């Protein structure tokens, strides 16, 4: 039989075709036009966070506008600063452009974006592993195996498709590694390839999950140092190359990074401590390396049982860079335990950036990618045994491991026979692993003895695919067996439409969408909600809105809430039920408050405090009237009459980044605005700059002199302007560099 993987004229074409076919087969239920067969990504973070925010992004970009500010969630937030919005992520712009051509935004548009990223992930990992093992026998097979492991293993098949920013930030890792690999092939650094690595890292930062990109940055720095050491690149060249790589990455993502850093410093996340940030995998989650699903819904650490054989071979034979990647995987595994390991205590205090992130289990990204690379090395090593004794020892070890897994499955069977339903899930999980192990024995033994036979290579890929697909395909935690059109309506449901049709004399107002609306759907439907589920929330508004999570008259007052969606027929303030409906928790009542505070409101009495905490303490006093008094953080320059005549204020124009207000007041006054106080907002009073004061521990106010005045508020932050210029020059420079390289070739 012809040894396909060794002698085929074009093994890469076969491998890439295989990856494409596996991709189509894995996601076929998302692609099929037959409604009865369709599946879709489960509602949750995917729908409530990413579809909603991307829908707002679509609406603004389709009108030729850059969405800098989002007034529809969290009482208002800097949209460009919320990294998960991925405002400037190029693939998102492609999705939006294609959706516009297809007739509008849809749930499926973001699903297809997700699937495209999985395909790109597999192709980039194949490309990296192919170059990494170039010149060695079975290089194509090794690269194919590693690409399948990373694209369809437990990590990519679990929560990243739902928390889309994680997946989209992760897929650029192989391309960045490829850039570093090519840049360090000799003692002379190749700066164009370092630029490629920087570009890939910058794309990761643009994708919107800083924690994944932070992990990636550290791993890439370590890989660059390792490669420089092996190639005997001098310290000066190493430092210069590292700085160049970092500058490119920062410049590519500066348009998102600078506003994102600015926003992070003003969010509630900045005040979290060790207890809130140290959560990670429980120790028992290690069992899911062999028995996926035995501890939790998802198994992000699962890379497949045959993969363990090749990892052991790579470690035992010290194949290529395998020990480096296995060391990286070990560090990632320890970090993924969070505070369950003392190592995290050390990292939290010594590693720059570690204090910023929660959810340490996301270090599974490091584990999955590093082990996939090690699998590639293991396939090459197992296909080129130089010592018969070593091969026999590896096979003997695997035979014992197979027997152990089958013994565990038999033990689960005995428990299941004894107590039935209680042990049924464990028996099913253990049985699946035992079957895969039993199938692996003849395939791996044949591969160890005849690795260059095409039928053996095909059997190996089939085994790896069967193993991973049996865990990840149609996972009940990731996919629902219903068409995407049934998941989420792009038009507001009747309960929301009733409120949106209420006459408001052109004046903006908010709702409390705790029930009935929920998530970030205010952004999707264009309904200004004081709530939201974005993990980044401005500290001041967060403390006001979440002081009483369900019943919060103070937040309703300060954020100009006109309608409250509640599960109760009555509220603690006078209201009228104007609509009823249902959500997943039961009946929902839409209340129209009898006396809602207007979006802009004049007062002539101010109390001055020196902190947000004092402001909240003052407002917590039930005798304090926040309708007639304003709490400021700095003394006003104008003399206030306290008991003077309160004039009128009207919003003449309300747009996302610009608000125009007309004020007519007989006396000096303070204009309270139901708008978060945040850097980047500027004010002009009759065309002259005016100061925006911090009020009520997180909102905005402006001093108004007696008479008729026009106030214009505009959001155009300096961080965005600087980032746009830096990223613009970076993208232009990289485009010119790519053109020059292509012309030279």
Phi and psi in degrees as a GROMACS rama.xvg file:
@    title "Ramachandran Plot"
@    xaxis  label "Phi"
@    yaxis  label "Psi"
@TYPE xy
-69.2379  128.265  UNK-2
-73.0934  90.138  UNK-3
-55.8019  -48.991  UNK-4
-73.1049  -16.7299  UNK-5
-97.0089  -36.5674  UNK-6
-114.613  -3.94788  UNK-7
-59.1406  140.778  UNK-8
-67.2337  -28.9018  UNK-9
-141.049  69.989  UNK-10
-64.2994  -27.3635  UNK-11
-65.514  -39.1137  UNK-12
-61.2158  -42.83  UNK-13
-63.3094  -43.1083  UNK-14
-65.6045  -44.73  UNK-15
-66.7554  -37.6624  UNK-16
-63.5704  -38.5263  UNK-17
-62.9208  -44.4692  UNK-18
-62.4597  -40.9887  UNK-19
-64.1099  -42.7923  UNK-20
-68.3201  -39.9553  UNK-21
-63.3861  -39.1396  UNK-22
-61.6174  -45.9869  UNK-23
-62.7832  -40.2449  UNK-24
-70.2712  -39.6568  UNK-25
-63.2572  -40.498  UNK-26
-104.93  18.9106  UNK-27
-58.9477  -30.0809  UNK-28
-74.6021  -18.1171  UNK-29
-85.4299  -18.1654  UNK-30
-99.2141  -26.753  UNK-31
-63.2542  140.197  UNK-32
-80.8913  -7.43474  UNK-33
-81.5963  110.882  UNK-34
-59.3455  -37.3514  UNK-35
-65.6633  -22.851  UNK-36
-96.7158  -9.73863  UNK-37
-71.0935  147.614  UNK-38
-125.323  169.087  UNK-39
-151.938  160.001  UNK-40
-64.5635  136.462  UNK-41
-63.8626  145.472  UNK-42
-66.4003  157.387  UNK-43
142.725  -132.253  UNK-44
-59.4259  -36.7037  UNK-45
-61.9886  -47.117  UNK-46
-80.5426  -48.3472  UNK-47
-74.8135  -25.3256  UNK-48
-105.109  -59.6832  UNK-49
-82.1165  -44.0597  UNK-50
-64.2764  -40.5695  UNK-51
-65.1593  -49.6246  UNK-52
-65.4693  -40.5143  UNK-53
-67.0522  -31.1137  UNK-54
-64.3047  -40.4747  UNK-55
-65.8228  -41.6669  UNK-56
-60.1141  -43.1336  UNK-57
-60.3883  -46.2552  UNK-58
-61.9156  -40.8296  UNK-59
-74.9267  -46.0175  UNK-60
-66.8502  -33.0916  UNK-61
-64.1872  -24.356  UNK-62
-93.0032  7.86312  UNK-63
76.3188  23.2573  UNK-64
-116.25  142.363  UNK-65
-88.3642  122.02  UNK-66
-77.631  87.3619  UNK-67
-79.4081  -40.6932  UNK-68
-122.789  146.458  UNK-69
-123.645  108.573  UNK-70
-86.7758  1.85515  UNK-71
-95.5138  -6.05318  UNK-72
-143.702  159.147  UNK-73
58.5241  22.5431  UNK-74
71.9583  6.37245  UNK-75
115.645  133.383  UNK-76
-150.782  154.666  UNK-77
-74.195  103.304  UNK-78
-61.4174  -38.9531  UNK-79
-69.7618  -21.5236  UNK-80
-84.598  -22.7264  UNK-81
-79.5349  101.241  UNK-82
-59.6062  -32.0816  UNK-83
-68.8715  -13.8591  UNK-84
-69.5042  -23.36  UNK-85
49.5716  49.6048  UNK-86
-59.187  -37.7478  UNK-87
-111.731  22.6645  UNK-88
-78.2537  115.039  UNK-89
-54.1875  -44.4476  UNK-90
-59.6059  -30.209  UNK-91
-66.6425  -37.4679  UNK-92
-64.5734  -36.0653  UNK-93
-64.788  -44.2032  UNK-94
-58.9869  -43.2526  UNK-95
-65.1792  -42.0044  UNK-96
-62.9839  -44.4443  UNK-97
-66.7089  -36.9648  UNK-98
-65.0268  -38.4334  UNK-99
-62.8411  -41.4309  UNK-100
-67.1234  -30.6689  UNK-101
-83.3906  -6.02269  UNK-102
114.861  -3.72737  UNK-103
145.426  172.959  UNK-104
-73.9053  143.619  UNK-105
-148.656  161.719  UNK-106
-59.6032  -38.4662  UNK-107
-68.381  -27.4794  UNK-108
-58.2692  -44.1675  UNK-109
-76.3124  -29.8755  UNK-110
-59.5461  -46.7601  UNK-111
-66.3326  -34.5088  UNK-112
-61.7748  -40.2412  UNK-113
-61.5385  -48.373  UNK-114
-63.7035  -37.9731  UNK-115
-61.2394  -37.1821  UNK-116
-69.0311  -34.5967  UNK-117
-64.3208  -42.3315  UNK-118
-62.6809  -46.4733  UNK-119
-60.1672  -40.014  UNK-120
-56.2966  -49.3589  UNK-121
-65.393  -39.872  UNK-122
-68.0318  -40.9007  UNK-123
-68.1044  -38.4614  UNK-124
-67.3583  -37.9116  UNK-125
-60.8256  -46.0123  UNK-126
-60.6489  -44.103  UNK-127
-65.0318  -48.3356  UNK-128
-66.5031  -33.1661  UNK-129
-64.3923  -43.216  UNK-130
-71.0573  -33.2012  UNK-131
-68.4633  -32.8726  UNK-132
-108.378  15.218  UNK-133
-57.5458  137.426  UNK-134
90.5569  -7.65972  UNK-135
-102.068  149.821  UNK-136
-65.2498  144.58  UNK-137
67.5491  21.2699  UNK-138
-58.5483  -43.975  UNK-139
-65.2354  -42.5544  UNK-140
-64.3804  -41.0868  UNK-141
-62.8821  -44.881  UNK-142
-64.5646  -38.5031  UNK-143
-64.616  -44.2745  UNK-144
-61.6941  -46.575  UNK-145
-63.5561  -37.9998  UNK-146
-65.4391  -40.3065  UNK-147
-66.0024  -41.0728  UNK-148
-61.4541  -44.7578  UNK-149
-75.032  -31.2739  UNK-150
-83.193  -28.5515  UNK-151
-126.407  11.4771  UNK-152
-74.2209  -177.279  UNK-153
-61.052  -31.0833  UNK-154
-69.7411  -57.6539  UNK-155
-67.787  -26.5993  UNK-156
-85.6852  1.4616  UNK-157
-104.003  -114.419  UNK-158
-82.379  -20.3334  UNK-159
-55.7334  -38.6851  UNK-160
-61.6985  -31.7439  UNK-161
-80.5317  -42.0772  UNK-162
-94.2031  76.8555  UNK-163
-56.4927  -33.4572  UNK-164
-60.8355  -32.5627  UNK-165
-63.7998  -48.9758  UNK-166
-61.5404  -45.8858  UNK-167
-71.1659  -27.5074  UNK-168
-75.9558  -28.5773  UNK-169
-78.2108  -32.0623  UNK-170
-68.8504  -16.0105  UNK-171
-83.9956  -3.41725  UNK-172
-60.5397  -48.9432  UNK-173
-61.2  -35.8107  UNK-174
-67.2034  -40.2272  UNK-175
-64.1743  -41.2434  UNK-176
-63.0007  -39.1282  UNK-177
-62.0104  -42.1883  UNK-178
-60.1881  -43.1758  UNK-179
-66.496  -41.469  UNK-180
-58.8041  -49.0325  UNK-181
-69.1801  -32.7334  UNK-182
-69.8117  -22.1788  UNK-183
-117.333  31.8674  UNK-184
-76.1674  -13.7319  UNK-185
-142.714  -179.053  UNK-186
-72.1836  -15.1012  UNK-187
-97.4786  116.376  UNK-188
-64.5464  140.972  UNK-189
-99.1436  104.249  UNK-190
-69.2753  -32.2468  UNK-191
-59.4603  -38.1903  UNK-192
-73.267  -30.9296  UNK-193
-63.9787  -35.984  UNK-194
-63.3268  -37.5216  UNK-195
-61.9018  -43.6459  UNK-196
-62.4592  -42.7248  UNK-197
-63.8391  -39.5525  UNK-198
-60.4465  -45.9758  UNK-199
-62.5658  -42.0954  UNK-200
-66.3193  -39.8089  UNK-201
-61.5813  -39.535  UNK-202
-62.0297  -37.3259  UNK-203
-62.1354  -44.1601  UNK-204
-65.073  -35.2923  UNK-205
-67.4393  -27.3737  UNK-206
-67.8374  -22.7549  UNK-207
107.259  16.4112  UNK-208
-128.102  88.8656  UNK-209
-56.2647  -32.4394  UNK-210
-65.2846  -43.8915  UNK-211
-63.3672  -43.1147  UNK-212
-67.3679  -32.0357  UNK-213
-66.1055  -46.4638  UNK-214
-57.6704  -45.3546  UNK-215
-60.7779  -41.29  UNK-216
-59.6104  -45.8607  UNK-217
-65.8973  -41.855  UNK-218
-65.1479  -41.2759  UNK-219
-66.1175  -38.5992  UNK-220
-62.7684  -42.0786  UNK-221
-65.2182  -38.8705  UNK-222
-67.3576  -40.2405  UNK-223
-63.5861  -41.0725  UNK-224
-65.1908  -41.8756  UNK-225
-63.6423  -47.2681  UNK-226
-64.8491  -38.5906  UNK-227
-65.0173  -37.7089  UNK-228
-65.6982  -44.6396  UNK-229
-65.9606  -35.8502  UNK-230
-89.7311  3.57626  UNK-231
57.7503  42.284  UNK-232
-79.3684  130.772  UNK-233
-64.8163  157.898  UNK-234
-57.7037  -39.7068  UNK-235
-65.0625  -46.3339  UNK-236
-64.9257  -38.0168  UNK-237
-61.754  -46.8489  UNK-238
-64.8681  -42.2253  UNK-239
-65.5313  -41.3431  UNK-240
-65.2809  -40.7687  UNK-241
-63.4937  -41.9247  UNK-242
-64.226  -42.2312  UNK-243
-62.6225  -45.8538  UNK-244
-59.6947  -45.3836  UNK-245
-65.9696  -39.9936  UNK-246
-64.6294  -41.0347  UNK-247
-62.9007  -46.7649  UNK-248
-60.4175  -45.8903  UNK-249
-64.4578  -43.1006  UNK-250
-66.1238  -40.0329  UNK-251
-59.9119  -40.3765  UNK-252
-100.794  8.15085  UNK-253
-58.784  -34.5521  UNK-254
-64.0458  -23.8218  UNK-255
-100.669  -38.4298  UNK-256
-63.3054  -47.1163  UNK-257
-64.4175  -49.959  UNK-258
-63.4842  -31.8993  UNK-259
-67.2909  -43.1122  UNK-260
-63.6547  -42.2823  UNK-261
-59.7216  -44.2983  UNK-262
-66.8337  -43.036  UNK-263
-57.1232  -36.9498  UNK-264
-69.1808  -14.4559  UNK-265
-112.632  11.3773  UNK-266
-99.889  167.017  UNK-267
-66.4336  -21.9908  UNK-268
-62.1198  -32.6113  UNK-269
-63.6952  -22.9883  UNK-270
-93.6162  -0.20267  UNK-271
-73.6352  148.098  UNK-272
-109.703  -167.185  UNK-273
-59.2388  -41.6886  UNK-274
-61.2899  -38.6539  UNK-275
-78.5304  -19.899  UNK-276
-104.588  -8.418  UNK-277
-90.7493  3.11603  UNK-278
-67.5486  142.699  UNK-279
-159.664  -167.441  UNK-280
-63.2153  138.237  UNK-281
-68.3295  155.793  UNK-282
-56.0982  -37.9688  UNK-283
-66.3215  -12.0666  UNK-284
-65.158  -18.6413  UNK-285
-60.1726  -25.2159  UNK-286
-61.4366  -23.808  UNK-287
-77.1699  -4.35567  UNK-288
-65.4433  -28.8986  UNK-289
-111.393  -35.6234  UNK-290
-120.583  80.5274  UNK-291
-63.7012  137.556  UNK-292
87.4186  0.291323  UNK-293
-79.363  -19.7866  UNK-294
-115.752  -40.9719  UNK-295
-140.898  175.036  UNK-296
-60.107  -45.5386  UNK-297
-108.32  161.506  UNK-298
-130.218  71.5716  UNK-299
-63.066  -19.3067  UNK-300
-87.9791  -2.99583  UNK-301
-81.0297  123.803  UNK-302
-118.95  5.46727  UNK-303
102.906  144.544  UNK-304
-73.0867  -43.9531  UNK-305
-59.8932  -29.0581  UNK-306
-61.3747  -32.2676  UNK-307
-63.9723  -34.4774  UNK-308
-62.6583  -46.8664  UNK-309
-70.6455  -32.122  UNK-310
-64.8395  -41.5511  UNK-311
-64.2836  -40.0472  UNK-312
-63.884  -44.9275  UNK-313
-61.1363  -41.4565  UNK-314
-66.7101  -44.547  UNK-315
-66.953  -33.6314  UNK-316
-99.8354  1.27807  UNK-317
51.666  50.4532  UNK-318
-74.3136  119.467  UNK-319
53.9208  -126.45  UNK-320
-95.774  16.289  UNK-321
-58.6445  -38.5089  UNK-322
-67.6517  -32.6746  UNK-323
-61.9554  -48.7714  UNK-324
-69.4467  -32.3935  UNK-325
-69.5344  -33.4801  UNK-326
-65.9975  -41.9135  UNK-327
-62.2429  -42.3611  UNK-328
-61.7221  -39.3424  UNK-329
-64.9941  -42.65  UNK-330
-63.9572  -43.4671  UNK-331
-60.6767  -39.3349  UNK-332
-64.4073  -42.1923  UNK-333
-65.8649  -42.8559  UNK-334
-63.2163  -33.9638  UNK-335
-66.2229  -17.4573  UNK-336
-77.0256  -14.7708  UNK-337
60.3009  -138.476  UNK-338
-69.8184  -5.59042  UNK-339
-70.8771  -8.20992  UNK-340
-124.986  138.412  UNK-341
-64.6658  -17.3239  UNK-342
-62.4505  -33.8602  UNK-343
-67.445  -34.3915  UNK-344
-57.3622  -41.5039  UNK-345
-67.7469  -46.8065  UNK-346
-63.1486  -38.7552  UNK-347
-59.3955  -36.0255  UNK-348
-92.9354  -21.1081  UNK-349
-115.15  -26.9194  UNK-350
-90.5521  118.709  UNK-351
-57.2967  130.498  UNK-352
95.3551  -17.8267  UNK-353
-63.0205  -27.243  UNK-354
-74.0703  -13.387  UNK-355
-84.0478  -15.3377  UNK-356
-119.928  143.404  UNK-357
-100.306  175.277  UNK-358
66.4728  64.9716  UNK-359
-68.6559  -12.5766  UNK-360
-64.202  -13.6415  UNK-361
-71.7473  -6.2609  UNK-362
-66.9431  -6.21877  UNK-363
-56.7436  -24.7797  UNK-364
-56.5199  -44.5367  UNK-365
-65.2791  -43.0838  UNK-366
-63.2325  -48.338  UNK-367
-62.735  -45.937  UNK-368
-70.001  -42.1521  UNK-369
-64.8351  -41.4629  UNK-370
-71.7101  -32.6589  UNK-371
-62.6542  -39.7667  UNK-372
-65.5809  -41.7592  UNK-373
-63.5031  -34.1396  UNK-374
-60.5041  -43.5537  UNK-375
-58.2035  -45.1043  UNK-376
-62.9064  -38.562  UNK-377
-65.7599  -37.5716  UNK-378
-63.1813  -44.582  UNK-379
-61.1812  -45.0291  UNK-380
-66.865  -41.8871  UNK-381
-69.7697  -22.728  UNK-382
-87.6846  -1.5053  UNK-383
-138.297  58.5059  UNK-384
-65.6348  130.407  UNK-385
-102.946  -8.36732  UNK-386
-138.152  117.513  UNK-387
-60.8844  -37.5021  UNK-388
-62.3577  -43.5018  UNK-389
-62.8415  -39.9707  UNK-390
-63.9434  -45.2105  UNK-391
-64.2901  -37.218  UNK-392
-65.5345  -41.0936  UNK-393
-64.1787  -41.65  UNK-394
-68.1797  -36.0449  UNK-395
-65.5167  -40.8404  UNK-396
-62.3298  -42.1065  UNK-397
-68.2464  -36.7219  UNK-398
-61.0822  -41.2721  UNK-399
-66.6257  -37.9558  UNK-400
-66.4799  -41.4737  UNK-401
-59.2476  -44.9838  UNK-402
-62.3483  -38.487  UNK-403
-64.5172  -46.0703  UNK-404
-64.134  -41.2103  UNK-405
-65.2484  -35.6134  UNK-406
-65.2496  -39.9739  UNK-407
-62.7026  -41.9907  UNK-408
-62.7892  -39.1637  UNK-409
-65.6225  -39.3795  UNK-410
-62.0483  -40.8062  UNK-411
-63.8514  -34.7821  UNK-412
-64.7675  -42.5497  UNK-413
-62.3546  -43.8321  UNK-414
-63.8041  -39.9154  UNK-415
-64.5165  -40.9636  UNK-416
-65.0843  -31.3262  UNK-417
-80.6201  -42.6661  UNK-418
-121.326  3.62415  UNK-419
63.6696  -120.238  UNK-420
-55.9879  -31.867  UNK-421
-60.1045  -37.7863  UNK-422
-104.664  3.96552  UNK-423
-60.1483  -45.6707  UNK-424
-60.1061  -42.8217  UNK-425
-64.9046  -37.9916  UNK-426
-63.9948  -41.4362  UNK-427
-62.6954  -42.8546  UNK-428
-66.3601  -47.6354  UNK-429
-64.9363  -35.7341  UNK-430
-65.3999  -41.5279  UNK-431
-60.2829  -46.291  UNK-432
-63.6492  -38.7368  UNK-433
-65.6434  -39.7687  UNK-434
-64.3036  -44.7028  UNK-435
-62.4845  -41.4496  UNK-436
-65.2275  -40.5789  UNK-437
-64.0898  -39.444  UNK-438
-69.7946  -30.7036  UNK-439
-70.2615  -31.0449  UNK-440
-56.2848  -56.8475  UNK-441
-66.0325  -35.4325  UNK-442
-66.8003  -47.7149  UNK-443
-69.8728  -35.2274  UNK-444
-65.9969  -40.5582  UNK-445
-66.4563  -38.6418  UNK-446
-65.9073  -39.864  UNK-447
-63.3965  -29.9163  UNK-448
-95.556  -34.8613  UNK-449
-133.641  63.3374  UNK-450
-67.3243  -20.8916  UNK-451
-94.6074  1.29455  UNK-452
-79.0906  134.184  UNK-453
-61.8149  -39.6312  UNK-454
-64.0065  -33.3804  UNK-455
-70.629  -42.2998  UNK-456
-62.4058  -41.3665  UNK-457
-63.7562  -41.8526  UNK-458
-63.0617  -38.5066  UNK-459
-64.4445  -47.8845  UNK-460
-62.3914  -39.2369  UNK-461
-63.3098  -40.4708  UNK-462
-64.1467  -47.8699  UNK-463
-60.5842  -42.777  UNK-464
-65.4831  -45.9719  UNK-465
-58.1856  -44.9501  UNK-466
-59.3584  -53.0125  UNK-467
-71.7567  -41.1677  UNK-468
-64.9686  -34.0792  UNK-469
-65.7161  -19.4817  UNK-470
-97.0703  -43.5628  UNK-471
-96.9641  -32.4573  UNK-472
-69.0774  132.027  UNK-473
57.6007  32.9978  UNK-474
-59.923  128.716  UNK-475
-63.8298  -20.4802  UNK-476
-82.4201  -15.2329  UNK-477
-109.456  -32.3898  UNK-478
-125.431  145.418  UNK-479
-108.14  142.297  UNK-480
-81.3814  49.8522  UNK-481
-136.694  155.465  UNK-482
-63.5245  152.348  UNK-483
-61.9492  -30.0076  UNK-484
-65.2471  -20.5978  UNK-485
-88.9218  -8.03831  UNK-486
-76.7694  -45.4763  UNK-487
-154.835  131.34  UNK-488
-83.2395  134.762  UNK-489
-79.8405  -19.0491  UNK-490
-97.0943  148.822  UNK-491
-59.4037  134.468  UNK-492
-66.6713  164.265  UNK-493
-54.4589  -38.7695  UNK-494
-60.4631  -37.1224  UNK-495
-79.6066  -37.9137  UNK-496
-61.941  -36.2641  UNK-497
-58.5656  -43.0123  UNK-498
-70.2732  -41.1304  UNK-499
-67.5682  -22.8433  UNK-500
-85.8527  -5.56258  UNK-501
-63.8571  134.919  UNK-502
-66.4667  135.136  UNK-503
-131.49  12.7979  UNK-504
54.1161  29.3132  UNK-505
77.1616  4.20689  UNK-506
-92.7753  131.933  UNK-507
-67.6736  151.486  UNK-508
-150.223  166.917  UNK-509
-117.938  167.094  UNK-510
-123.727  160.192  UNK-511
-102.708  101.933  UNK-512
-96.0913  34.1622  UNK-513
-56.8791  -39.2452  UNK-514
-118.586  155.07  UNK-515
82.5576  -38.8166  UNK-516
-106.246  -71.214  UNK-517
67.4217  176.091  UNK-518
50.3374  -144.937  UNK-519
-107.812  29.7322  UNK-520
-70.617  -13.6744  UNK-521
-58.1664  -36.2272  UNK-522
-68.9028  -34.0308  UNK-523
-73.436  -38.9693  UNK-524
-100.334  -2.10957  UNK-525
71.8374  34.9174  UNK-526
-117.089  119.466  UNK-527
-72.3577  109.302  UNK-528
-107.985  135.748  UNK-529
-77.431  -9.2495  UNK-530
-107.62  173.893  UNK-531
175.739  165.251  UNK-532
-114.703  7.26888  UNK-533
-59.1505  135.235  UNK-534
-64.8348  -15.6771  UNK-535
-104.808  123.35  UNK-536
-137.647  129.434  UNK-537
-54.4918  134.96  UNK-538
-57.8141  -49.9946  UNK-539
-60.6561  -56.7704  UNK-540
-58.1564  -36.5525  UNK-541
-59.2771  -45.5972  UNK-542
-65.9811  -32.2212  UNK-543
-74.7955  -47.636  UNK-544
-70.2216  -33.9437  UNK-545
-100.471  11.1894  UNK-546
-64.7558  -34.8184  UNK-547
-138.049  107.011  UNK-548
-65.9847  -32.1233  UNK-549
-101.599  -52.596  UNK-550
-113.136  104.812  UNK-551
-136.914  76.8165  UNK-552
-59.8733  -31.9077  UNK-553
-64.2509  -44.63  UNK-554
-65.5145  -38.9682  UNK-555
-60.041  -39.3167  UNK-556
-67.8636  -52.9766  UNK-557
-71.661  -29.3367  UNK-558
-99.1621  15.9637  UNK-559
55.6337  46.5188  UNK-560
-78.4697  127.74  UNK-561
-104.505  -33.1862  UNK-562
-125.503  139.336  UNK-563
-122.59  124.091  UNK-564
-91.0705  123.022  UNK-565
-142.163  157.098  UNK-566
-85.9156  -0.808105  UNK-567
-108.714  147.753  UNK-568
-77.5947  -15.0562  UNK-569
-130.359  151.732  UNK-570
-116.539  172.932  UNK-571
-79.7599  -3.87859  UNK-572
-126.526  156.471  UNK-573
-60.4983  133.181  UNK-574
-157.256  166.789  UNK-575
-127.495  130.911  UNK-576
-75.95  120.331  UNK-577
-109.141  -12.1023  UNK-578
-161.273  152.479  UNK-579
-132.341  156.006  UNK-580
-168.13  -160.415  UNK-581
-141.368  149.941  UNK-582
-129.664  -167.166  UNK-583
-65.2873  -17.5128  UNK-584
-100.961  -2.99331  UNK-585
128.014  -150.988  UNK-586
-69.0139  144.344  UNK-587
-130.115  136.853  UNK-588
-118.207  129.295  UNK-589
-93.6616  111.935  UNK-590
-98.1159  131.149  UNK-591
-94.9567  117.235  UNK-592
-66.7061  139.482  UNK-593
-67.5887  -34.9931  UNK-594
-136.142  68.9208  UNK-595
-72.3961  145.145  UNK-596
-70.3272  136.587  UNK-597
-71.1805  160.741  UNK-598
-60.6882  -36.727  UNK-599
-120.686  136.904  UNK-600
-148.303  129.045  UNK-601
-91.6862  135.049  UNK-602
-135.107  156.385  UNK-603
-124.485  16.854  UNK-604
-128.675  128.038  UNK-605
-127.04  135.831  UNK-606
-108.552  133.5  UNK-607
-105.362  129.568  UNK-608
-125.635  169.618  UNK-609
-112.674  9.25264  UNK-610
-161.678  161.35  UNK-611
-62.9458  -37.9877  UNK-612
-61.2749  -43.1363  UNK-613
-66.8233  -36.8681  UNK-614
-61.234  -45.0185  UNK-615
-67.3114  -38.0793  UNK-616
-62.7867  -39.4332  UNK-617
-65.6101  -43.0578  UNK-618
-74.3421  -20.3808  UNK-619
-70.4964  -17.8657  UNK-620
-69.3725  116.931  UNK-621
-60.8836  -17.6553  UNK-622
-83.3185  -9.67189  UNK-623
-83.5704  125.715  UNK-624
-97.3494  100.029  UNK-625
-77.0608  -7.10306  UNK-626
-79.2159  -33.3158  UNK-627
-102.627  -8.55096  UNK-628
-129.77  150.723  UNK-629
-118.857  138.617  UNK-630
-99.119  114.965  UNK-631
-109.497  158.079  UNK-632
-101.086  -2.03348  UNK-633
-149.28  147.661  UNK-634
-67.8004  137.137  UNK-635
-70.3479  153.653  UNK-636
-81.7086  -28.2273  UNK-637
-82.3207  148.581  UNK-638
-80.2057  125.18  UNK-639
-99.1925  137.204  UNK-640
-77.2744  -10.0223  UNK-641
65.0906  -52.4381  UNK-642
-113.408  23.8308  UNK-643
-75.2885  -177.814  UNK-644
-79.7328  126.307  UNK-645
-87.5331  126.453  UNK-646
-87.785  -150.958  UNK-647
-122.652  149.176  UNK-648
-136.62  133.647  UNK-649
-136.172  134.353  UNK-650
-80.2992  113.066  UNK-651
-84.8748  -31.4938  UNK-652
-150.121  128.221  UNK-653
-124.948  115.159  UNK-654
-127.182  166.468  UNK-655
-58.0624  -41.3603  UNK-656
-110.605  7.02786  UNK-657
-150.81  129.158  UNK-658
-126.499  128.806  UNK-659
-114.125  127.438  UNK-660
-127.749  132.837  UNK-661
-103.574  129.994  UNK-662
-126.337  137.185  UNK-663
-132.525  110.645  UNK-664
-136.779  133.119  UNK-665
-74.1853  -24.8214  UNK-666
-126.181  164.973  UNK-667
-58.1022  144.429  UNK-668
-153.969  171.209  UNK-669
-111.27  127.095  UNK-670
-92.3825  111.206  UNK-671
-85.2511  129.593  UNK-672
-122.004  128.791  UNK-673
-77.4152  59.3532  UNK-674
-134.365  129.661  UNK-675
-56.1397  141.43  UNK-676
-82.0628  117.734  UNK-677
-152.625  145.015  UNK-678
-60.3277  145.701  UNK-679
105.086  -23.9137  UNK-680
-83.0293  132.953  UNK-681
-124.122  158.19  UNK-682
-129.077  143.658  UNK-683
-129.376  127.605  UNK-684
-109.158  110.426  UNK-685
54.4234  39.8726  UNK-686
84.8731  -2.2524  UNK-687
-110.544  143.962  UNK-688
-57.7896  139.636  UNK-689
-133.847  155.186  UNK-690
-86.2321  137.15  UNK-691
-95.1204  118.217  UNK-692
-88.9044  150.014  UNK-693
-85.5463  128.385  UNK-694
-131.13  149.386  UNK-695
56.5335  22.4858  UNK-696
78.675  21.5234  UNK-697
160.906  -1.6981  UNK-698
-110.857  -177.882  UNK-699
-111.193  153.108  UNK-700
-153.562  154.376  UNK-701
-136.801  138.053  UNK-702
-71.8527  133.588  UNK-703
-121.18  118.893  UNK-704
-74.6494  159.024  UNK-705
-58.9844  143.249  UNK-706
118.034  -169.113  UNK-707
-97.6128  124.276  UNK-708
-136.137  158.104  UNK-709
-117.566  126.108  UNK-710
-112.837  129.805  UNK-711
-120.251  123.108  UNK-712
-106.318  135.386  UNK-713
-139.718  139.082  UNK-714
-108.85  112.797  UNK-715
-153.792  77.3861  UNK-716
-66.7917  146.826  UNK-717
-64.1243  -34.2217  UNK-718
-60.6303  -37.8059  UNK-719
-69.1926  -43.467  UNK-720
-61.8777  -45.1344  UNK-721
-65.8445  -46.2279  UNK-722
-60.7205  -38.4287  UNK-723
-63.7786  -42.3858  UNK-724
-66.3027  -46.045  UNK-725
-62.1689  -47.7904  UNK-726
-67.0336  -36.0413  UNK-727
-60.6752  -46.571  UNK-728
-65.4656  -37.7997  UNK-729
-64.4958  -47.812  UNK-730
-64.1781  -39.6906  UNK-731
-63.7807  -44.3959  UNK-732
-62.6927  -42.4955  UNK-733
-66.5264  -37.9722  UNK-734
-63.374  -43.6754  UNK-735
-64.3533  -40.2525  UNK-736
-62.2475  -42.6306  UNK-737
-63.917  -40.9418  UNK-738
-63.1657  -44.1987  UNK-739
-61.4908  -43.8438  UNK-740
-62.8822  -41.2741  UNK-741
-67.2213  -40.4804  UNK-742
-65.8047  -37.5026  UNK-743
-66.0769  -31.897  UNK-744
